[in-house]
Amino acid sequence: MKVGFIGLGAMGRPMAKRLRGAGFELSVYDVMAAAAEELTALGAVAKSNPGEAAASSELICLSLPNSAILKEVMLGENGVIKSLEPGSLVVDLSSVEPQVSRRLAEAVEAQGGAMIDAPVSGGVVGAENGALTIMVGGKKEDLDKAQEVLKHLGKKVFHVGGPGSGQAVKLVNNLLLGANMAAAAEALTLGKKLGLTPETMLEVISQSSGASYALSAKAEKFIYPGRFEPGFAVDLQYKDLELAVSTAKSLSMPLPMGNTAQQLYEIARAGGRGREDISSVIKFYEEMAKIEVRS
């Protein structure tokens, strides 16, 4: 199968590398031409715009930072849709608003192609190891066609509904992650202020009702040693919370926990921590409490 891959950032590059390693004939594009060099060294062919990458491919993967860039790549002057061959399948691995995915799926279908939204969870390490969780919205037959590619990217692939449903599940998941991380950071700082050791808190809480993925994944590996290289960056978590907040606004639904959590990540970004792991939000609490939660 000929595969196009558009977007070779922190997540896109390792996913594209896995596909090339699996033997797919790969055409790649990124707005930063240098981002394609590692892939071309492995035998991929770099294209000069998204349309060229789509024109030579049966299946086109997208891994892009936000809705505005996704829409430009899909609908722009040299965009994907104008170059789609009938029967081509677009697999969007980005995280965007569900309504954007639905509109783009309609535009692709009007051109004789098909599109599924397939946002991923698992971070850079998951992308490197092919261990992502993939949440797919779209037609089941289109997912079946994409499985030949997706099986090299993730260990768990869920079909969660029609177009936009994958994005909806990802939005809900990352709302919970962001809020849980903020709560864990706050709680650990309080515990340290009360005289508890980090080790005791982790041992007890991980076996109690306060347990969470944020605590188990971030406390021992990131917070306790004070190493905050991502991981999953604050900037990305902020973006995902913005998706949840803006989507909730469009539905006239209040989102007080989401808004509060987003402000905490905004504080981290304002303090120059946007590229650090999301666990670095604990520094806000540590500074206020004048302590550090470290082993």
C-alpha positions in Angstrom: 0.0 0.0 0.0 1.2 3.5 -0.9 0.9 5.7 2.2 1.2 9.5 2.5 2.1 11.0 5.9 1.6 14.7 6.5 2.9 16.3 9.7 6.2 15.1 11.0 6.3 16.7 14.5 6.9 15.0 17.9 4.1 12.4 17.3 4.1 12.3 13.5 7.7 11.5 12.9 7.9 8.3 15.1 4.6 7.1 13.6 5.8 7.7 10.1 9.1 5.9 10.9 7.2 2.9 12.1 5.2 2.7 8.9 8.4 3.0 6.8 10.0 0.3 9.0 7.0 -1.9 8.3 7.8 -1.7 4.6 5.1 0.8 3.4 5.9 2.9 0.3 5.9 6.3 2.0 5.5 9.8 0.8 5.9 12.5 3.4 5.4 16.2 3.8 6.0 18.7 6.6 6.0 22.5 6.4 9.5 22.3 7.9 11.4 20.6 5.1 14.2 19.5 7.5 11.6 17.4 9.4 11.5 15.0 6.5 15.2 14.3 6.4 15.2 11.4 8.9 12.4 9.7 6.9 14.0 10.3 3.5 17.2 8.7 4.9 15.0 5.6 5.5 13.7 5.5 2.0 10.6 7.7 2.2 10.0 10.3 -0.6 9.6 13.9 0.5 6.9 15.9 -1.3 6.7 19.7 -1.7 3.1 20.2 -0.5 0.2 18.2 1.0 -1.5 17.7 -2.4 1.5 15.9 -3.8 1.7 13.6 -0.9 -2.0 12.8 -1.3 -1.9 12.3 -5.1 0.6 9.5 -4.9 -1.1 7.6 -2.0 -3.9 5.2 -1.4 -4.1 6.1 2.3 -3.1 9.5 3.7 -2.2 10.0 7.4 -2.4 13.4 9.0 -0.7 14.3 12.3 -1.2 18.1 12.7 -1.1 20.6 15.7 -4.5 22.2 15.5 -7.8 22.7 13.5 -6.6 25.7 11.6 -3.6 23.9 10.2 -5.6 20.8 9.5 -8.2 22.8 7.5 -5.4 24.5 5.5 -3.7 21.2 4.7 -7.0 19.6 3.7 -8.7 22.6 1.9 -5.9 24.9 0.9 -4.6 25.8 -2.5 -2.3 22.8 -2.5 -4.4 20.8 -0.2 -5.2 17.1 0.1 -8.8 17.2 -1.1 -7.9 18.7 -4.5 -5.5 15.8 -5.2 -7.5 12.9 -3.8 -8.0 9.9 -6.0 -11.4 8.3 -5.9 -11.4 5.5 -3.2 -8.5 7.1 -1.2 -8.8 7.0 2.5 -7.7 9.9 4.8 -6.8 8.9 8.4 -6.6 12.0 10.7 -4.4 11.2 13.7 -4.6 14.8 14.9 -6.6 16.1 17.9 -9.2 18.7 16.8 -12.8 19.6 17.5 -15.4 16.9 16.6 -17.3 19.3 14.4 -14.2 20.0 12.3 -13.7 16.3 11.7 -17.3 15.9 10.6 -17.1 18.8 8.1 -13.9 17.5 6.6 -15.3 14.0 6.3 -18.2 15.4 4.3 -15.8 17.3 2.0 -13.7 14.2 1.4 -16.7 12.1 0.7 -17.9 14.7 -1.8 -14.6 14.1 -3.7 -15.1 10.3 -3.8 -12.9 9.5 -0.9 -13.4 8.5 2.7 -12.1 9.9 6.0 -11.9 8.6 9.6 -10.8 10.6 12.6 -8.3 8.5 14.6 -6.8 10.6 17.4 -4.2 8.8 19.6 -3.3 8.6 23.2 0.0 7.4 24.6 2.5 10.2 24.0 5.8 10.1 22.2 6.9 6.9 23.8 3.7 5.2 22.7 4.3 6.5 19.2 7.8 5.2 19.1 6.8 1.8 20.4 3.7 1.3 18.4 1.7 1.2 21.7 -0.8 4.0 21.2 -4.5 3.8 21.9 -6.4 4.9 18.8 -10.0 6.1 19.0 -11.7 6.0 15.6 -14.8 7.8 14.4 -16.2 6.9 10.9 -17.5 4.0 9.0 -16.6 0.5 10.1 -15.6 -0.5 6.6 -13.1 2.5 6.4 -11.6 1.5 9.7 -11.2 -2.1 8.4 -9.3 -0.7 5.4 -7.1 1.4 7.7 -6.2 -1.5 10.1 -3.3 -2.5 7.9 -1.7 0.8 8.9 -3.1 1.3 12.3 -1.9 -2.0 13.6 1.7 -0.7 13.3 0.9 2.4 15.4 -1.3 1.2 18.2 -2.0 -1.8 20.4 -5.6 -0.8 21.0 -7.9 0.5 18.3 -11.5 1.3 19.3 -14.3 2.1 16.8 -16.4 4.6 18.9 -19.0 5.8 16.4 -19.5 7.9 13.3 -17.4 10.9 12.0 -16.2 13.1 14.8 -16.7 10.4 17.5 -13.0 9.6 17.8 -12.3 13.3 18.5 -15.1 13.4 21.0 -13.7 10.5 23.0 -10.1 12.0 22.9 -11.5 15.3 24.0 -13.2 13.7 27.1 -10.1 11.6 27.8 -7.7 14.5 27.8 -10.0 16.7 29.8 -9.8 14.0 32.5 -6.0 13.7 32.2 -5.5 17.4 32.5 -7.8 17.8 35.5 -6.5 14.6 37.2 -2.9 15.8 36.8 -3.7 19.2 38.3 -5.5 17.5 41.3 -2.6 15.1 41.8 -0.1 17.9 41.9 -2.2 19.8 44.4 -2.8 16.8 46.6 0.9 15.7 46.7 2.0 19.2 47.7 -0.5 19.3 50.5 0.6 15.9 51.7 4.3 17.0 51.7 3.3 20.2 53.6 1.6 17.9 56.2 4.8 16.0 56.7 4.1 12.9 54.5 6.8 11.4 52.5 6.4 11.1 48.7 6.9 7.4 48.9 4.2 6.9 51.5 1.7 8.9 49.5 2.3 7.0 46.3 2.2 3.6 48.0 -1.0 4.2 49.9 -3.0 6.3 47.4 -2.2 4.0 44.4 -4.0 1.3 46.3 -6.9 3.6 47.4 -9.8 5.5 45.9 -7.6 8.5 45.0 -5.6 6.5 42.5 -5.3 7.8 38.9 -3.2 7.3 35.8 -1.8 10.8 36.4 -0.5 9.8 39.8 0.9 6.5 38.8 2.5 7.7 35.6 3.9 11.0 36.7 4.8 10.9 40.4 7.6 8.4 40.5 9.1 9.0 37.1 8.8 12.8 36.8 7.9 14.6 40.0 9.9 12.7 42.6 13.2 12.8 40.7 12.5 16.4 39.5 12.9 15.5 35.8 10.3 17.2 33.7 11.3 16.4 30.1 8.1 15.3 28.3 6.4 12.9 28.3 3.4 14.9 27.3 4.1 18.6 27.1 2.2 21.4 29.0 1.6 23.1 25.6 -0.2 20.1 24.2 -2.3 19.6 27.4 -3.3 23.2 27.2 -4.3 22.8 23.6 -6.4 19.7 24.4 -8.2 21.5 27.3 -8.9 24.4 25.0 -10.6 21.9 22.6 -12.8 20.7 25.5 -13.6 24.2 26.7 -14.4 25.6 23.3 -16.5 22.6 22.4 -18.4 22.9 25.7 -19.0 26.6 24.9 -20.5 25.7 21.5 -22.9 23.4 23.4 -23.7 26.1 26.0 -22.4 23.7 28.7 -20.4 25.1 31.7 -17.1 23.4 32.2 -15.8 24.7 35.6 -13.2 21.9 36.2 -11.9 22.2 32.6 -11.6 26.0 32.8 -9.8 25.8 36.2 -7.3 23.1 35.0 -6.7 25.1 31.8 -5.7 28.1 33.8 -3.2 26.1 35.8 -1.5 25.0 32.5 -1.7 28.6 31.4 0.3 29.6 34.5 2.9 26.9 33.7 3.2 28.3 30.1 3.6 31.8 31.3 6.4 30.6 33.6 8.3 29.2 30.6 7.3 25.6 31.2 5.3 25.0 28.0 7.7 22.3 26.7 8.0 20.6 30.0 6.0 17.5 31.0 2.5 18.2 32.4 3.6 17.0 35.8 5.6 20.3 36.0 2.4 22.0 37.0 3.3 20.9 40.5 5.9 23.7 40.6 3.1 26.2 40.9 2.0 24.6 44.1 5.5 24.0 45.3 6.3 27.7 44.9 3.3 28.7 46.9 3.9 26.2 49.6 7.7 26.9 49.6 8.5 23.1 49.5 9.5 20.6 46.9 7.9 17.2 46.5 11.0 15.1 45.8 12.2 11.7 46.8 
